[in-house]
Amino acid sequence: MTTVVDLRSDTVTKPTPGMREAIATCEVGDDVMGDDPTVQQLETLTAEVLGKEAAIFMPSGSMTNQVAVRIHCKPGDEFLCEGGCHIYNYEQGAFAQLSGVVARTIEGDHGVLQPDQLHGTIRAENEHLVRTRLVCLENTHNRGGGRVQPFAHVAAICEWAHDGGLMTHLDGARLFNAVAATGIAADEWSEPFDTVSVCFSKGLGAPVGSALAGPAEMIKEARRHRKCFGGGMRQVGIIAAGALYAMQNHRERLTEDHANAQILADAVRATEGIQLLTAEVDTNIVFIEIDPSLGTAADLVTMLQNEGVLTLAITPTRVRAVTHLDVDTAAMRRAAEILSRVAESLASGTKPEVGGVVAY
Ligand SMILES: *Cc1c(COP(=O)(O)O)cnc(C)c1O
């Protein structure tokens, strides 16, 4: 019995021995009182890496995003975002529930917006209308299949936003994947944005946590709202230590995850009945489209699961596989071989007995 290859998400990683050691030995204090040196070290490093004045640690990327919306918008305000983005699709519309803010979505090409698609979207000052206040972008784009935003588009959109009096926020849950894929530094990617959110619990492999970075005044405001949203934590150096270790040790190795994603992408290209959503796989997310003549995405997921490869069906025809720290090249080769075999088996008429994990 070989071990399971878990490609459901890059959130499934377990802390490495070195990370556990860092967690076990870190110094802690009451962070709500500003006393936790490990949190402070993490916040300082994160701000520095992102080229911002300050950063604040929070339990999740949903919270950093929602706190960002809260500091940029008032009730009755609107933000602009791409239609497939995480803030709009996967955070329960928390901007509406918690902040009285509405979103206006614009459909991109696998998560990528053309700058001119935004032109004309800033509403006039008129008592009938919500006020347009903010643009949110996502890099890399999760539902876009891990796509890296074209740098020139990002710069042009942010320039347009600032010229129009809007604020800009980057959901950079996987920003370090964009850095690894392009060689463009994190502070360059972040420069056009007022605030930037990054996750330590995705490809970086920490058990918990995200940070929001930006100007010191805004991060001071964010601290207030974090408390309001229930995210003020006490001896939280215990988890910040994992995130700090990840920032110090796991950023460069993301290129390994990208190389492993290419192994799977090549297997998809070489197998009939399945294909890649986009011609190229940019980072660590592989979206596999299944021809309906073979079966559904859930069928493919179930067949893979029976062979010890875990993935997610994210639409009736689409399966997501994500590479990460806990999947080495040998495991990836095995998963790629199983994928080809399973797709061929479906093509020859085999049907799985039970439904797989469906996440849409
Ligand atoms: C995972 C993710 C988040 C944050 O998710 P949490 O589970 O709340 O930490 C935000 N944006 C994107 C694009 C993500 O993939």
The ligand as a Gaussian input file, in Angstrom:
#p B3LYP/6-31G(d) Opt

LIG

0 1
 C       -7.046000      30.383000       0.315000
 C       -7.276000      31.700000      -0.253000
 C       -7.638000      32.786000       0.558000
 C       -7.812000      32.708000       2.046000
 O       -8.343000      31.567000       2.534000
 P       -8.425000      31.213000       4.091000
 O       -8.793000      29.779000       4.040000
 O       -9.467000      32.085000       4.674000
 O       -7.082000      31.451000       4.710000
 C       -7.799000      34.004000      -0.045000
 N       -7.632000      34.168000      -1.359000
 C       -7.281000      33.160000      -2.168000
 C       -7.062000      33.417000      -3.607000
 C       -7.101000      31.892000      -1.651000
 O       -6.768000      30.885000      -2.462000

